[in-house]
Amino acid sequence: MAQVLEFKLPDLGEGLTEAEIVRWLVQVGDVVAVDQPVVEVETAKAMVEVPCPYGGVVTARFGEEGTELPVGAPLITVAVGAPADDVAEAGAGAGGSGNVLVGYGTSEAPARRRRVRSTRPEPAATVTVDGTAPTLSAPPAAPAAPAEAPGPVPVISPLVRRLARENGLDLRELTGSGPEGLILRSDVENALKAAVPRAEATQAVPQPAPQPSGPAALTGGRRVPLKGVRGAVADKLSRSRREIPDATCWVDADATELMRARAAMNAAGGPKISLLALLARICTAALARFPELNSTVDQAAREVVQFDQVHLGFAAQTERGLVVPVVRDAHARDAEGLTAEFARLTEAGRQGRLTPADLTGGTFTLNNYGVFGVDGSTPIINHPEAAMLGVGRIVPKPWVHEGELAVRQVVQLSLTFDHRVCDGGTAGGFLRHVADCVEQPAVLLRTL
């Protein structure tokens, strides 16, 4: 006789307490294998496919897409010990993986399996989160909804999915304008705009639109929930402003020699070195000289904690919003290793596959906002760190070089720092050392 086991939303690590269901990967009645992903959820830090540690037949799902569930809430129930031919067809035996599940499976995620419908009568899917497990003998309350067409919808952003869902738009009917047919937010918005004239043309009796009042009349009445990545960013930035007495200093630097050095390194053959990697190498060298800025404040103990390792965060803009992946032990990596790690984390961010571990534990942040075509900024410190270096665009400007006016490649560098960990002299010394290394890369050799 089959045994019904309940699989709950696991601890996804890094202090996360809840997650939003983005997309179900299985239906009630599907046969699942051990460690097969059953649901895609979005936390405040990343989008994660959650694998089930049991193999068997799915008897119930808990929560609709877009629902937020706390850690420990039921996700699905699985009938373990189903007929062997059903389970064998899915490629797994009954039972669990036997390993602790912390947001991820115990093996590489298997390829998407063809959905296999069970031959037994299908019980009604329960979507409440009161923990009550359905029984296999319960008759279905209504005919089962037809399964979605096979194949994933080419959408990365959960915001795009939510926008389509809230407006009743089927994403499978859209053709994306992004790379490889990726559906972008603009595609959904254009489809919604196109649907408005058709709806108005078929409407027999026009209905007067409700008149907004108060603040909604000024904003158009649209409310965007602060949740997921956007909500986590808002909370962290607000906390940074509340707790950290920050100050900013900046300086213009002649980056001509740094650009020449990079061109010479890349012309010598081998893997190409990115400008961000060279700036990161300069940062780690400057932090070795000014360790006060590679620290955090323990407010409860009233202590400044200086770190021995540099775990370097870097700001990256993705479709899911601003994320700050962390390069572990950046001080121990050369320019080539830093380039490779920046590339890996950036690509994972674009695909929405950064893990919570990739996004936490930083001790200092490098923010290259020059990619947006701006010269300067006063960024907010990435709490609980103590400082952030900002780099603007590098552009030709008039500059006095060796007593003569010349056109040089100029960049603005800014440092925002926690005034509790150091005074302006230390911050200025750090920034000046960074500028010296940018202007004369040979200076960096003295710090290696």
VONUNU-121789 format. One record per atom (N, C-alpha, C, O): x, y, z. Coordinates in pm, whole numbers, plus 50000, padded with zeros to 5 digits. Each point is the difference from the previous one (the first is absolute). Example, Ala and Ser with C-alpha at 12.3 -4.5 7.8 and 13.67 -1.06 7.14 Angstrom:
% residues 2
513194943150780/499115011950000/500905012050000/501044999850066/498615010749862/500825011950006/499235010950073/500515011150017/
//
This chain:
% residues 448
500844988050000/499165012050000/500875012450000/501005000650072/498645009149848/500815012249989/499955008050129/498975000450068/502135006149965/500085008850116/500115014449951/500845003149916/498305005650137/500005014049958/500975007950088/499835000650122/501195005349817/501005007950071/499845014749961/499755003349884/500395005350214/499875014449978/501395006349988/500854998150087/499365009349806/501265007149980/499765014950026/499155006249937/501614999350157/499815013950039/501065008949936/501064995249960/498655017850031/500975009549946/501234999850088/499935003250118/501244992949825/501204998350083/500645013350035/499695010449942/501234989050154/500815011650035/500945002749884/500874991949970/498975019649966/500815003349883/501305006850037/500765004149912/499524997150216/501295005150043/500035015150013/499105006949955/501984998150109/500305014350013/498885007750069/499775011749970/499514981750125/499015007250078/498705003049928/499205007950049/500574986049834/498765002449927/498854992950069/500134988550041/498745018249971/498874994450073/498784997449913/499044994050047/500975010449827/498844998249914/500455000049855/501115004149968/498024991449946/500264999949856/498685001049926/498964995950052/501085009549827/498835001349916/500014989449891/501014997949934/497864995450048/499894990149894/499935007249865/499085007749975/501894989749940/500055006149867/499354990849897/499215004549917/501134982750089/499484990849899/500044985750053/501024995350050/497854997849939/499964985850032/500584992149884/499695002849884/501144987450145/500614991749898/499334986349989/500324992249910/498755004950181/499264987349996/498535002750023/499625010550054/499564980149906/498555000550023/499604988850095/500754990450019/498075010850041/499464989050080/499824987949909/499425001149892/501074987450152/499924987849919/501294996849928/500164988849950/500775020850042/501294997249936/500834990450085/499904999950123/500914992149810/500984991550068/501325007650005/500515004449897/500054997150221/501255007450016/501094990850050/499744990150068/501495013349898/501174992550043/500635006750121/499745011750029/501084980850042/500745005650112/500875011549952/500734998849902/499195012550168/500775012149969/499615006649869/500785007949946/498044989150003/499515007049882/499445013650042/499225000650095/501145010449837/499425013150033/498494999749979/499514995549896/499755009450204/498544999949991/499415014049996/498865001749958/501905008650086/499475013450002/501145009949990/501104997550051/498655013749883/500985010949991/499525011250092/498885004949985/501964999150110/499635010350095/500995011449993/501154998449960/498375013350079/500865011850007/500115004450145/498995002250068/502254999049978/500255005250133/500455014549987/500045005449889/500305000650221/500505013749996/501385000849939/500495011049975/500154977649999/501365000249949/500164993449864/500885003849923/498304986450046/500224992849874/498744992349963/499074998750079/500934996149796/498954991149954/500564985850005/501104997549952/498144993350107/500504986750030/498994989649956/498805001750022/501684987649916/499174988349974/500134990750119/501114995950035/497785000750029/500014991950121/499744985449963/498954996949944/502004994150086/499794985849970/499324992950115/500165003750117/499074986049849/499284992050101/500854987950038/500504993049912/499665004350217/500844988650041/499294986649991/500594989750036/498155010149917/499244987549991/499704996749855/499885008849915/500004978350058/499574995449868/498634993650010/499774991950089/499335011649821/498664994450004/499035008249919/500395006849905/498334992850133/498955006949927/499575012450079/499724999150119/500245012449815/499565012450065/498504999250024/499224997849908/500405004050219/498584999250034/499395013650030/498785001549994/502045008650039/499465013450027/501115010249989/501164997150027/498465015049933/500895011650001/499415010550094/498785001250011/502085006350055/499535010050095/500485013749956/501205002750001/497885005949959/500355013649961/499965002049851/500494991749923/498925019350035/499965003649859/501245008049964/500715004950088/499564996549783/501105008349954/499765014450043/498915005449982/502115000850075/499875013450054/499775000350149/500025010750062/499754977450000/499764999350144/501334999650074/500944993249957/499145014050155/501184999450086/499764989850111/498965000150065/502024991049954/499914989850104/501165001550097/501115002949957/498654995150171/501115000250096/500764986949997/499464989749959/501815010650083/500784987850011/499304990550097/499605004050109/500274983449850/499324990150081/498564997649962/499374990750049/500085017749862/498634998049953/499984988649898/500974998149927/497934994250065/499934989049903/500095005149856/499425010249966/501334982549951/500075002849857/499174990049921/499085003749927/501244983450089/499264989549930/499924987850090/500744998850098/498364992149869/499994986850060/500244989849890/499555001749886/501184987750149/500404989849902/499624986350055/500294996850115/499074995249801/499674986250036/501204991349965/500274997449883/500434998250220/501194991649982/499564985450007/499184996250084/501364995749825/499594986049996/498934997749898/499234990550010/500715018649887/499054998449891/500424988249914/501104994750019/498055000849886/500374988749915/501375001849938/500345010849952/500454978350050/501405000949959/500175004349856/500975006849967/498084989449944/500175003649860/499885014949981/500705005749915/498415001250163/499895014449989/501285006850044/500505009149933/500034986450180/501205006450054/501194997249911/500835008849977/499264978849971/501144996749914/499985008449875/501055003849949/497754999050000/499925008049878/500545014050021/500535006149908/499334999050216/500525013350030/501474999650034/500625010650014/499974977350001/501434999250022/500405000650145/501135003850028/497994992550067/500375000750141/499194989750076/498894996549960/501674998550151/499284991150089/499395007850112/500285011950017/498884981650060/499375006550114/501045002650107/501014993150009/498715016950072/500905003150110/500565013849987/499675007249906/501194996550188/500595013450001/501444999849962/500604989349987/499985022649995/501405001149961/500924997250115/501174996849979/498325004350146/500824996750115/500985010850038/500814997850089/499155013949848/500925010850032/499245012250046/498825001649970/501865006950102/499405012450046/499765009049881/500895001949917/497925003650074/499635008749888/500015014450047/499195003850084/501725004149861/500065014250036/499855008049873/500955006549956/497874993049983/499735008049882/500394993649871/499555004449894/501304985050109/500474994049878/500014984950015/499954994850111/500104998149775/499994985550003/501364994250030/500965007450020/499124979449983/501234993350034/500814996449877/501084994150013/498435009349869/500714997049877/499685010649899/499215009050026/501414990049858/499705009449894/498524999349965/499434989149997/499945022549976/498585000349968/499754992049874/500645002849898/498454987550103/499744991949881/499325008249893/499395010450026/500724984549851/499315006649890/498504998850022/499534990850067/499735018849876/498554999850016/499434986749952/500264995749887/498954997950199/499434987149965/498625002049938/499295009550033/500344981249877/498665000449945/499024996750110/500194990450075/498755017549936/499024997650104/499284986949975/499514997549890/500434994150213/499344987049990/498785000650088/500115001850122/498734996649820/498765000950076/499714986750068/500144989449940/499485011250184/499654988050073/498674994549948/499135007649958/500724978850046/498774993749953/498944999550108/498854996649973/501525006650153/499024999850108/499155012549995/500415010049940/498414989750123/499185012250006/500755011150069/500674997650101/499245014549846/500775011350051/499225007650106/498905004949973/501674996250150/499305007850103/500105014749970/500865004449923/498255003450141/500025014549979/501255005850059/500424996050109/500215013849821/501215006550050/499645009550112/499105008249986/501624990650123/499785008850115/500975011549993/501204997749983/498335014550030/500865011749987/500075007950128/500595010950002/498824984050107/500125007050127/501324996350064/500644990349961/499765017550137/501274997750069/499764997150148/500815003750084/498074989649947/499724996950140/500644987050045/499814995650113/500974998149794/500724987950037/499184987449991/500534989350029/498175011349932/499154988149993/500294992549872/499795005449891/500684982050119/500344992149883/498774993049947/499234994650080/500555005249789/498844993149944/500184985050004/501134995250010/497804997249983/500064985549995/499864995549857/499385006749918/501224981650053/499984995049863/498604995549959/499694999249881/499454997850217/498684995049966/498995011149973/498884997149957/501495015450067/499065010949980/499685001649853/500935000649919/497815000150043/499645001749858/500305014149956/499995009250082/500284992849791/500285013549951/498755008750009/498904995649968/501295016850077/498875009250013/499575005349865/498845003749982/502084996849923/499685005149867/500994993749904/501054995250043/498645004649827/500954994549903/501325007350007/500055012250018/501024980149967/501335005950009/500215009849885/499554997749888/501135013350144/500295009949896/500984994249901/500884992250039/499015011249836/500954994749901/501405004850028/500215011450041/500744979649937/501415003550024/500455010349898/499505000749888/501465007150153/500555010049909/500754993149887/500434988650013/499715018449879/500734994549887/501444997750042/500555008150074/500094980749879/501374997150040/500955010849949/499725007249904/501424993650165/501015009749961/499935012650083/498915005050026/502245000450015/500005011950084/499665012549921/500285001049881/499115008650188/499755013049939/501295008150009/500595000750107/499875005549784/501285007250002/499915013250075/500045010749940/499824988450192/499935011850085/500964997950116/500004989450062/500835020749968/500904999350114/499425007750117/500004995150113/499515016849861/499595009050107/498664995850061/499024998649928/500944999350206/498714997150064/499065011949995/498794998450010/501765013749975/499155011749988/499204999749871/498845004249996/501794990849898/499294998649872/498884989650013/498905002149950/501404986950118/498974989850021/498835005750081/498834997749967/501495009850138/498955005450085/499135010049924/498785000150015/501885008549903/499255009849923/499034993249905/498865004449985/501594984849951/499124992749909/498884993150076/498855000049956/501494994050158/499004992750077/498915009450052/498824996749995/501595015150056/499035009450055/499065005649894/498905004550032/501534995249841/499175005449893/499384989149913/499445002849894/500684984650150/499374989049928/500604997349864/499304995649909/502005007050075/500664998149871/500764986949999/500774997250091/499024994649807/500694987249985/501345002549932/500065003849883/501034994050191/501345002649947/500344990749882/500845003449917/498524985150078/500314990649891/499535005449864/500424994949896/498735015250105/499515005749874/500905011349950/499765005449891/501264998350186/500865011249962/501274995049935/500474988950026/500085019449889/501324997749941/500935010550056/499815012049979/501224983650095/500895009350067/500925007449905/500404994649896/499935017750139/500925008049919/501424999650052/500895006049942/499334986950170/501334999150058/500844989349933/499564993849903/501665004250148/500894989849943/499364986250006/499464996150103/500614996649786/499454986549989/498524999550037/499534990250058/499745020449906/498575000250023/499585002850143/498854997550036/502075007650046/499685003150140/498905010650006/500095010449935/498874986850145/498885009350016/500395010650102/500314996850114/499665015749845/500375011150086/498755007050052/498894997449954/501315011450142/498885007450055/499325008649893/498785001450000/502025004349909/499435008249894/499084991849909/499025005449947/501294981650034/499144991549919/498624998550065/498975000649933/501024997450198/498734998550072/499235013149996/498794999949976/501885011250049/499325012950000/499425003249863/498885005349991/501864991749901/499485002449866/498794991449970/499045004449936/501004983150112/498854991249978/498775005050075/498884999149950/501345006150169/498875005350078/499435012549935/498785001949998/502105006849947/499525011949932/499194996349875/498995006449969/501484983449962/499294995849879/498644993950032/499085000549919/500814993850202/498734993650037/498945010250040/498814997049993/501615015050048/499045010150044/499055004449889/498795000250023/501715003549856/499065004049894/499034989049961/498845002749970/501624984650032/499114989049964/498894998550103/498844997549967/501545004150161/498994998950105/498995011349991/498814997850022/501645014349944/499105011449989/499074998449880/498845004250005/501674989949885/499194998649880/498874990050019/498945001349939/501294988550146/498984989750020/499115002950119/499084992350028/501165018450042/499205003350117/498685006449958/500015010349932/498864983750106/498695004949957/499655013150069/499595009549934/500564991050196/499625011950076/501245005050074/500484993350091/500045018349871/501195005150071/499675002450147/498955005550035/501974990350049/499855002050143/500905011450044/501175000449963/498305008950115/500855010950046/501134995050090/499794991850089/501395013449884/501164996050081/499925006550137/499595011650011/500814981150093/499995006050133/500995011450009/501104999249945/498525011350122/500875011650013/500934998350120/499534998550112/501805001749864/500924998750112/499965012450087/499675010949954/500674987250172/500045011150094/501244998750086/500614989450009/499755021650055/501164999950089/501294998249923/500115004349885/500914989050177/501294998049934/499894991949872/500805001849908/498204989150086/499864991849879/499725008549877/500374996149890/498975015550128/499715008749887/501275005949942/500055003449882/500994998050200/501265005749952/500904989549939/500785003149910/499134984550137/500904989649955/499394991049894/500684991149948/498065011150019/499364991249904/499354988050065/499374991949932/500775006750199/499324989450073/500704986749998/499484990350054/501715008849884/500684987149995/500894998250123/500735009250039/499194979150021/500824996850116/500914988249967/499544989749952/501735011850075/500984989549973/500474994650134/500625007350077/499114980149954/500394994450130/501525000050016/500734996549907/499735007350211/501424999050033/500244986150057/499914997950121/500394992749791/500194986250042/501084993849915/500445005849901/499994982350137/501044993349925/501305007850006/500365005550104/500344994849783/501305006849994/499835014950026/500795006050073/498175000149866/499785014450019/499745003350147/500495010050052/498744981550014/499725002150141/501234998450087/500215007750094/500634982349874/501224997950077/500955011849984/500635004350096/499465000949780/500865011749976/499495012050078/500785007350060/497904994749938/499435011450072/500284999150149/500345009950064/499514978249992/500254998350144/501455002650034/500315006550100/500594988349816/501435001650030/500445014549986/500775004950083/498765002049815/500385013949982/499435008850111/500675009150048/498104988149992/499405007750109/500764997850130/500255009450075/500134978349951/500774997150121/501365006849996/500485005050101/500144995149780/501305006649986/499895014750034/500855005450072/498125001249878/499825014350026/499705002650148/500435010150056/498824980850007/499665001950141/501204998150092/500175007450097/500674982849873/501024995850096/501405005349970/500815001350092/499495001649783/501385003349965/500145015049974/499365005349909/501475001750169/500315014149973/501065000749890/501205000050027/498345000649850/500934999149888/500475013849954/499365010150026/501774989949907/500565012049939/500644995949869/500364988449981/499775021149928/500544996949867/501105009949964/499875012150023/501214982649919/501055008549942/500284994849860/499794988249972/500695020549941/500244995849862/501195007549942/500445010250053/500074984349836/501155005949934/499974995949853/499574988949966/500895020149947/500194996649858/501394994149982/500965004450063/499144985749851/501294993449976/500214998049851/499054998249924/502215002350036/500404997849860/500204985049980/500984994450047/498084999149883/500044985549982/500674995849870/499894988549959/500815020849976/500604996949870/500994988450010/499964990849918/500925009650182/501024989550013/499384986650038/500494989549958/498435010750122/499324987550035/499404993749875/500074987849983/499325020349931/499424994649877/501074994649907/499804989849934/501355017050062/501124994949918/500534986950055/500304990849924/499815008350209/500494987750061/499074988349970/500454989049971/498255013550037/499034989449970/500114995749854/499974988149970/500165021749939/500134996749858/501254991649976/499984990649920/501125012750148/501244992449983/499854985850055/500514990649940/498825007950173/499794986750057/499154991449907/500294988149982/498685017749959/499134992349912/500644997149865/499654990349933/501305018250026/500704997749874/501034988950011/500464994749899/499925001750224/501044989950021/499474985849983/500784990550008/497935007949970/499414986849985/499454995050132/500205006150105/499094982749889/499394994550120/498635006050025/499525007949919/499864988350191/498665005250032/500025015250013/500965005850052/497985000649901/499905014550009/499755004450145/499274993450074/501335017649962/499855005550135/498995011549993/500135009049917/498874990750171/498985010550001/500485011950082/500844998750089/498605013049879/500335012050075/499534998750145/500675004650092/498184989049927/499494998150136/500964991750083/500165002450120/500484987749818/500964991750073/501215008150044/500514998250110/499975010849804/501135008550037/499625009450114/500795002250092/498015003449902/499545008750108/499844992250131/500295005150108/499254982449880/499874991650119/501374997050060/500174999850122/500804997849790/501374997450050/500565012250071/500704998750101/499005013049848/500435012350066/499305001650134/500635004050098/498084992749908/499245000950126/500614991250108/500205004550113/500084982949853/500524990950101/501375004550049/500324998350118/500495007449793/501295005250043/499845011950094/500735001450098/498315007349871/499755011750085/499434995850136/500315006150102/498854983649899/499444995450126/501064993550089/499915000650123/501104993349816/501094994650080/500765011250071/500534998050109/499525013749829/500675011550061/499095007450097/500485005950097/498214993949877/499035007050086/498924990150043/498875000749951/501454990050139/499064989350038/498785005150075/499034992650015/500985019850033/498845005450070/498744999749913/498894999050052/501305001849816/498865000649910/499484986249961/498934998949940/501824990650095/499544986349976/499474994650133/500604991150061/498285014449983/499544997350135/498495001650010/499325003049902/500184994950219/498605002450032/499915004550145/500944998050078/497955007849959/499805004750137/499054990550072/498874997949957/501614996350155/499144992150087/499395009750101/500615003350101/498175001249868/499395010350081/499744995350143/500165007650095/499434979749920/499684995050133/501234999650089/499935003350119/501214992749823/501244999450078/500775013149997/500995001650072/498555007949846/500705012849981/501454997649961/500945005350060/499224986549836/501324996549950/500025000949847/498994997649934/502175005950013/500244999449856/500714986849971/501074997450056/498364994449858/500554987049966/500705001149865/499355002049898/502004996650101/500775000549876/500234985749950/500354991150077/499435007049792/500114986749941/501384997749941/500655009149949/499794978250060/501284996349940/499854997449851/500935002449922/497914992550037/499764997249859/499175011149937/499225006850067/500974995049803/499195009449924/499034992149914/500394993549903/498345007050132/498954994149919/499335011749927/499215007450058/501144994149816/499675012149925/498664998749929/499834991649912/499215016850127/498735000849929/500115009849884/500775009550006/498454988049890/499955009549888/498565001349954/499274990149987/500325022249988/498625002749962/499764995849855/500795003149911/498114989650068/499644995349866/498515002249979/499194996050083/500465010249806/498595002649966/499484988549915/500594996849897/498314997150144/499404989149926/498515002949980/499495010050050/499834981249875/498565001749980/499244998950130/498905005450013/501674987550086/499344998550129/500325011650093/499505000450112/501315009049842/500375011450083/501484999850033/500774992149945/499615016950145/501405001250040/500374988750094/499324997550100/501774995549867/500534989650088/501485002850023/500655006849921/499874987950189/501415002150035/500634986450026/500094995850115/500364997249779/500724987350021/501335002650070/500545011149995/499974978650070/501225001450081/501084990649947/499774988049984/501415017549990/501174992249962/500744996350128/500565008850067/499454978649967/500654995450122/501525000949987/500574996949896/500075007450213/501475000750007/500585007249878/500924995249935/498525016450038/500485007849885/501455004050016/500705001649900/499765000050222/501395004150024/500994989249957/501185003049977/498374984650012/500894988949963/499934996749852/500634990449956/498635017249966/499854997149856/500785010249918/500115011750035/500444983549854/500665009249908/498975005849904/498824996750007/501645011949902/499075006849909/499264990049912/498825001949971/501864987649986/499344990049915/498924992550077/498914997749948/501404998550177/499024993050081/498815008850035/498864995250003/501395017550022/498915009250029/499105001849878/498785000450013/501825000749869/499225001449877/499064988249981/498835001849967/501704986150054/499184988049982/498864999550100/498884996349965/501385007450160/498964999450103/498955010849978/498814997650021/501605014349938/499025010449967/499084995449888/498795002050005/501804991849893/499214995349886/499004989250043/498855000149957/501614990650127/499124989150044/498815005350080/498864996149975/501415012750120/498945005250085/499065009249922/498795000150025/501755007649881/499155008849920/499034991849915/498825003549990/501674985949948/499134991649917/498944993050086/498854998849958/501544996750161/499034993850090/498935010050041/498834996450015/501565016250005/499045010450034/499025002649887/498815001950025/501664998449853/499115002349886/499004988749982/498885002349955/501524985650080/499124988549986/499134997950123/499174990950003/501015017550101/499234998450123/500404987850079/499174994450072/502095001249917/500444987750066/501025002550110/500694990750041/499415021550008/500895002650113/499404993650126/498815001350026/502024992050051/499554993850123/500115009950115/500695010149987/498634987350125/500175008950115/501455001550042/500405010850043/500394978549946/501415000950038/500775009549908/500975006250043/498594994949830/500675009149905/499755014650034/500745008749955/498224994150123/499555013750020/500205005250142/499545010950033/501154981550049/500185004250139/501464998350042/500784993249933/499565013150178/501334998350058/501045009649950/501194998050027/498435012549899/500985009549950/500575008650111/499345002550101/501915002149879/500655008950097/500285013949941/500305009350075/499614992049793/500255012749932/499364999049862/499984989249941/499495022050008/499294999649871/500645009649900/500375011250035/499764984149842/500475007949887/498825002549908/499374990549953/500335022150021/498825003849921/500445007549875/500395011650007/499544981649879/500405006249873/498765005749932/499454993849909/500115018050135/498825006149939/500345007349871/499115005549935/502154994650026/500385005849872/499384993049881/499875005849893/499724981450127/499364992649890/498665006349964/499484997349891/499945011050197/498755006849971/500235013549935/499055007549977/502204995849994/500305012549932/500015012250090/499815011249952/500424986850179/500025011350093/501405001450058/500784990550004/499525021750041/501345002950050/500154997450149/501044995150043/497945008250036/500164999150144/498734995850069/498925000049941/501214996350186/498864995750079/500415000150147/501184999850033/497835000650055/500234998350143/499204987850044/498905001550052/501634986649927/499234987850026/499744997850149/500705005350085/498274986849943/499684996050136/500794987450034/500034990649921/500595009350195/500834988850041/499164987350009/498865000250046/501724988849910/499344987050004/500114994550143/500964993250034/498045009850047/499994995750141/500214984950010/499384992649923/501465002550170/500675006950110/501455003649971/500805001550093/499564999849780/501385003649966/500295014350045/499125007350045/502154996649940/500425013250048/500355009649888/500205011950026/499884983349850/500415009249894/499654994449864/499794987949983/500165021149919/499754996449860/500775009549911/499965012250019/500754982249883/500715008249902/499165000949873/499594989849944/500155022450011/499265002249877/500935004649888/500915007950022/498844987049858/500815003249883/499095005249890/499074993149959/501205019049993/499215005649891/500554996049864/500934992049990/498485013649905/500444996749865/501395006049974/500365010250059/500394983449856/501335004949960/499845006749864/499684993549901/500565019750095/499765007749878/501175009549974/500685004150093/499564999349778/501065009749968/499645013850052/498895005049977/502055001350094/499805013550053/501315007649996/501084994050000/498845019349996/501235008050011/500654997650136/499324999950103/501994998349898/500724996750123/501435005249989/500644998949896/499855006650212/501405004650001/500884988050029/499974994350110/500845001949791/500874988450012/501445004349974/500345004849892/500504993350211/501425003849992/500155014649958/500855003549918/498315004950140/500095014449977/499375004949872/500065011949970/499334979149953/499395003849874/498534996050000/499614989950058/499585018149875/498594996749986/499864989249894/500485001549888/498854987650149/499844988749908/498624994050020/499315002750099/500294989049805/498754992450013/500344986450059/500754992349941/498705004950177/500294987650071/498704992750035/498925005949996/501204981450037/498864991950040/499775002150150/500794995250082/498145011849954/499785004250138/498794992650059/499004997649933/501144998850195/498944993050072/499815006550136/500975004750061/497804995749986/499735004850135/499824988150093/499224990949972/501525009350139/499924989650102/499365005950125/500335011150041/498754981550020/499375004750123/500014989050103/499864988249968/500315015750157/499994990550110/498965004450102/500105010950057/498904980749965/499045002250108/500384990650115/500164988049980/499985017650140/500534992150111/499215002750128/499395010650016/500654979850073/499385001050132/500955008250088/501124995750028/498435015950015/500875009050075/500324994650140/500865005450068/498464984049973/500314994150130/501284991949996/500684998650102/499684996049781/501174991249994/501295007649979/501084994950031/498835017349915/501215007849976/499645014549979/498825003549985/502185004950014/499825014249972/500335002949854/500394991249924/499435021650039/500225003849861/501424997849953/500224997549881/500755003350210/501394998049959/500234986049947/500674998249898/498774991750170/500144986249953/499264997949869/500534993949907/498255011150086/499224998549876/500695006949884/500084994549890/500415017750135/500715007249894/501274992949958/500344999849882/500394994450216/501214992549966/499704988049913/500744997149906/498184995850127/499594988449918/499685004549857/500494994149904/498705016350084/499585004449868/501175005349920/500084997749879/500835009250187/501175005349929/500894988749951/500575000849891/499564988550189/500804988649958/499364993249879/500714995849907/497985003050093/499304994249884/500265008749877/500314994749892/499585018450123/500215009149887/501454999149949/500235000349879/500734998550212/501404998949958/500234987349919/500745000149901/498624988950140/500164987449925/499325000949864/500484994049904/498415013450087/499345001949871/500875008449908/500124997149881/500495013450173/500825008949917/501354994049966/500545002349891/500024990050203/501304993749978/499914985450045/500304997050115/499304994249798/499824985950039/501254993850061/499904990150073/501265015449897/501224994550060/500005001450151/500674992450069/498595017449983/499915001650145/499424987550065/500344996750114/498794996449813/499394987950052/501044989250028/499844991850090/501225008149832/501044989950017/500665001050137/500464990050055/499585022050000/500655001950131/499154994250113/500514997750110/498215000049864/499114994950105/499794985049990/499354994150087/501204999549809/499804985649982/501014991950081/499974987749996/
//
